[in-house]
Amino acid sequence: MKLRSPAAPLLLPLVTLGIYTLVWNVKTKNEMNKTIANRIPTAWLLIVPIANIFWLVAYSRGARQFNGAGSTAGTFWLLALLGIIGEAILQARFNRTIRSGVASVASDASSTLR
């Protein structure tokens, strides 16, 4: 996963009228799918009213697995209730995980695939 500024998911949606939120979700989903065993479904589910909840739960599971800590429910509520603020917090967690060593996350994911 790429290091990104936590300010990007916080400020860019205001400038792009919310489009960056979708871009951020798709980019981080694709990058997580490359490193974790839990597959997050297509981001097209974000625009379907009830299916977006299913997608957010799957995304939260993936984020928990990628970060190796926290709870799925905590991540879900962080994103569902706080929106762009929750995304900025989650991006900071992603950055912390990446700095601590993405190789360990990728090797853990590949070992669970076998």
Beta strands, then each sheet from edge to edge (+ up, - down):
end
